[in-house]
Amino acid sequence: MKILVLNGNTTVAVTERMIAALNPLCPENVQLIGATALFGMPYVSTRAAVAVAAHAVQDAARAAVEREQAAGRAPFDACFYACFGEPGIEALRAEHTFPVVGMAEASILTALQLGERFAIVTVGAAWPAMLRDLMRRTALEARCAGIAVVPGDALAVATDREDGLRLVRAAVDEAIVRTAPDVVIVAGAALAGYGTALAGQVPVPVLDSLTAGFEQALALARLGLRRGG
C-alpha cells in the first residue's frame, strides 16, 4: 500500500519530520510519499494563508499523482492531509478517487470515540476562531469543550523540542483546568509528536493529531475503498 502525506505548509522540513515520525508506525507493506505545498506560507496560521493553501494543496496532490503515473508505479491507496483544519479538502476529495483523511477531522472523530467532550491545543493566535468555524460547519460546537493556544511561532515551537514540550504541556494543563474535557487533542503539523510524548502524563487521554489522523488513513487504505469504485 502507498499513502500520500500531504502538507499544506511550504516548509519541507515539516513534511520530513512528519514522515520520520510516521515511518515507525507503518506496517512493512506501507510506503509513505510526502508532498509539500509549493506556494503559500511556511506555516498556515491566518485566514489568508488558509485560502492560499486550499489552492496549493490541489497542485501538490495532483503533481504527486502524476509523478507516480508517469513512472508506471501503483496509485495511492489513501491521502493523509496533514494540515490541521485541512483547507480545500472537499476539492481534493472531488478530484481523486482514493480516500482523503484530514488531520483535524480524523483526530476529532477519534476523540469522540473516547469521550463526550474534547479540547484542542494548537499554536497560532488566529486558529481558535478558524477552528470554531470548523466546529460550526461540522455541527460539533457542543462537543468541543474549548481551544487553548501554545504561545510563540509555530516553526520555532516545532524545532525546539525541549521548550516546545514545556509550552505544549502548559497549554494542555490549562485546557484541562479551564474546560474539563474528556480528551485533549494536540493539534497541527508543528506540534506533531508532542501529544504522544504527553500521553499518560495528564489525567485525561491526549491525542496527537498526526498519529490519530494517520491511523485512520491507514485503516481506509487497508479497506481498499475508492470513490466511484
C-alpha positions as CSV (number, residue, x, y, z in Angstrom):
1,M,0.0,0.0,0.0
2,K,1.0,3.6,-0.6
3,I,-0.2,6.7,1.3
4,L,0.4,10.3,0.3
5,V,1.2,12.5,3.2
6,L,0.2,16.0,2.1
7,N,1.5,19.1,3.9
8,G,-0.4,22.4,3.2
9,N,2.6,24.4,4.6
10,T,5.6,25.2,2.3
11,T,8.2,24.1,4.9
12,V,9.7,20.8,3.6
13,A,11.3,20.2,7.0
14,V,7.8,19.8,8.5
15,T,6.9,17.2,5.9
16,E,10.1,15.3,6.5
17,R,9.6,15.5,10.3
18,M,6.1,14.0,9.9
19,I,7.3,11.3,7.6
20,A,10.0,10.4,10.1
21,A,7.5,10.2,12.9
22,L,5.1,8.1,10.9
23,N,7.5,5.6,9.4
24,P,7.9,3.6,12.6
25,L,4.1,3.2,12.8
26,C,3.9,1.7,9.2
27,P,3.5,-2.0,8.5
28,E,6.2,-3.3,6.3
29,N,4.0,-3.2,3.2
30,V,3.1,0.5,3.6
31,Q,5.1,3.2,1.8
32,L,4.7,6.9,2.6
33,I,5.2,9.6,0.0
34,G,5.4,13.2,1.2
35,A,4.1,16.2,-0.8
36,T,4.7,19.8,0.3
37,A,2.8,22.9,-0.9
38,L,5.0,24.8,-3.4
39,F,3.5,28.2,-2.7
40,G,1.8,29.8,0.3
41,M,3.1,30.3,3.8
42,P,5.8,28.4,5.7
43,Y,3.1,27.6,8.2
44,V,-0.6,28.1,7.7
45,S,-1.8,30.3,10.6
46,T,-4.1,33.0,9.1
47,R,-7.3,33.1,7.1
48,A,-5.4,34.4,4.1
49,A,-2.9,31.6,4.4
50,V,-5.7,29.1,4.6
51,A,-7.2,30.4,1.4
52,V,-3.9,30.1,-0.5
53,A,-3.2,26.6,1.0
54,A,-6.6,25.4,-0.4
55,H,-5.2,26.1,-3.9
56,A,-1.6,25.0,-3.2
57,V,-2.6,21.5,-1.9
58,Q,-4.6,20.8,-5.1
59,D,-1.4,21.4,-7.2
60,A,0.8,19.4,-4.8
61,A,-1.5,16.4,-4.7
62,R,-2.1,16.5,-8.5
63,A,1.7,16.6,-9.1
64,A,2.3,13.7,-6.8
65,V,-0.3,11.6,-8.5
66,E,1.1,12.5,-12.0
67,R,4.6,11.6,-10.9
68,E,3.6,8.1,-9.8
69,Q,1.6,7.6,-13.0
70,A,4.5,8.8,-15.2
71,A,6.9,6.4,-13.5
72,G,4.4,3.5,-14.0
73,R,4.0,3.0,-10.3
74,A,0.9,1.9,-8.4
75,P,-1.6,4.6,-7.5
76,F,-2.0,5.9,-3.9
77,D,-4.3,3.9,-1.6
78,A,-5.1,7.0,0.5
79,C,-4.1,10.5,1.2
80,F,-3.4,11.8,4.7
81,Y,-3.9,15.6,4.6
82,A,-1.6,16.5,7.5
83,C,-2.6,20.1,8.0
84,F,-5.0,20.7,10.9
85,G,-8.1,22.4,9.5
86,E,-7.4,20.9,6.1
87,P,-8.2,23.8,3.8
88,G,-9.6,22.6,0.4
89,I,-10.2,19.1,1.5
90,E,-13.6,19.0,-0.3
91,A,-11.9,19.8,-3.6
92,L,-9.3,17.1,-3.0
93,R,-12.0,14.5,-2.4
94,A,-13.8,15.6,-5.5
95,E,-10.8,15.2,-7.8
96,H,-9.3,12.0,-6.5
97,T,-10.8,8.5,-6.1
98,F,-8.6,7.5,-3.1
99,P,-9.8,8.4,0.4
100,V,-8.6,11.7,1.7
101,V,-8.3,11.9,5.5
102,G,-8.0,15.2,7.2
103,M,-5.9,15.7,10.3
104,A,-8.5,17.7,12.2
105,E,-11.4,15.6,11.1
106,A,-9.8,12.3,11.9
107,S,-8.5,13.5,15.3
108,I,-11.9,14.7,16.3
109,L,-13.6,11.5,15.2
110,T,-11.1,9.6,17.3
111,A,-11.7,11.9,20.3
112,L,-15.4,11.3,20.0
113,Q,-14.8,7.6,20.4
114,L,-13.0,8.2,23.7
115,G,-15.2,10.8,25.4
116,E,-18.1,13.2,25.2
117,R,-16.2,16.5,25.0
118,F,-12.8,17.3,23.6
119,A,-10.4,20.3,23.9
120,I,-8.0,21.3,21.2
121,V,-4.4,22.6,21.9
122,T,-2.8,24.3,18.9
123,V,-0.3,27.0,18.0
124,G,-1.2,30.3,16.3
125,A,-3.4,33.1,17.6
126,A,-5.8,33.1,14.7
127,W,-6.5,29.4,14.9
128,P,-9.2,29.4,17.7
129,A,-11.6,31.5,15.5
130,M,-10.9,29.3,12.5
131,L,-11.4,26.1,14.5
132,R,-14.7,27.5,15.9
133,D,-15.8,27.9,12.2
134,L,-14.9,24.3,11.7
135,M,-16.9,23.2,14.7
136,R,-19.9,25.1,13.3
137,R,-19.6,23.5,9.9
138,T,-19.4,20.1,11.3
139,A,-22.1,20.7,13.9
140,L,-19.7,19.8,16.8
141,E,-19.8,23.0,18.8
142,A,-21.5,21.3,21.8
143,R,-18.8,18.6,21.8
144,C,-15.8,21.0,21.7
145,A,-15.0,22.0,25.3
146,G,-12.6,24.7,24.3
147,I,-9.4,25.7,22.4
148,A,-6.1,26.5,24.1
149,V,-3.2,28.2,22.2
150,V,0.5,27.4,22.6
151,P,2.4,30.8,22.6
152,G,5.1,31.6,20.1
153,D,5.9,31.0,16.5
154,A,4.8,27.6,15.2
155,L,8.0,26.6,13.4
156,A,10.1,27.7,16.5
157,V,7.9,25.5,18.7
158,A,8.3,22.6,16.2
159,T,12.1,22.9,16.2
160,D,13.0,23.4,19.8
161,R,11.6,20.2,21.2
162,E,12.5,20.7,24.8
163,D,11.0,24.2,25.1
164,G,8.2,23.2,22.8
165,L,7.2,20.3,25.0
166,R,7.2,22.6,28.0
167,L,4.9,25.1,26.3
168,V,2.5,22.4,25.0
169,R,2.3,20.8,28.4
170,A,1.4,24.1,30.0
171,A,-1.3,24.6,27.3
172,V,-2.7,21.1,27.9
173,D,-2.8,21.7,31.7
174,E,-4.6,25.0,31.1
175,A,-7.2,23.4,28.8
176,I,-7.9,20.6,31.4
177,V,-8.3,23.0,34.2
178,R,-10.3,25.6,32.3
179,T,-12.6,23.4,30.2
180,A,-12.7,19.9,31.9
181,P,-12.6,17.9,28.7
182,D,-12.7,14.1,28.4
183,V,-10.0,14.1,25.8
184,V,-7.4,16.6,24.6
185,I,-6.2,16.9,21.0
186,V,-2.7,18.3,20.5
187,A,-3.2,19.7,17.0
188,G,-1.2,20.7,14.0
189,A,1.8,19.7,12.0
190,A,4.1,21.9,14.1
191,L,3.0,20.1,17.3
192,A,3.4,16.6,15.8
193,G,4.9,14.2,18.4
194,Y,4.1,16.3,21.5
195,G,0.7,14.6,22.1
196,T,2.4,11.2,22.0
197,A,5.1,12.5,24.5
198,L,2.4,13.7,26.9
199,A,0.2,10.6,26.8
200,G,-0.2,9.1,30.3
201,Q,1.2,12.3,32.0
202,V,-2.1,14.1,32.4
203,P,-5.4,12.9,33.9
204,V,-7.3,12.6,30.5
205,P,-6.3,10.9,27.2
206,V,-4.1,13.0,25.0
207,L,-4.3,12.5,21.2
208,D,-1.5,13.5,18.8
209,S,-3.3,14.8,15.7
210,L,-0.5,13.3,13.5
211,T,-0.8,9.8,14.7
212,A,-4.5,9.8,15.2
213,G,-5.1,11.0,11.7
214,F,-2.6,8.7,10.2
215,E,-4.2,5.6,11.8
216,Q,-7.5,6.5,10.2
217,A,-5.8,7.0,6.8
218,L,-4.1,3.6,7.2
219,A,-7.4,1.9,8.1
220,L,-9.1,3.3,5.0
221,A,-6.2,2.3,2.8
222,R,-6.5,-1.2,4.2
223,L,-10.2,-1.3,3.4
224,G,-9.4,-0.6,-0.2
225,L,-12.4,1.6,-0.8
226,R,-12.3,4.2,-3.6
227,R,-14.8,6.7,-4.6
228,G,-16.8,5.5,-7.6
229,G,-15.1,2.2,-7.4
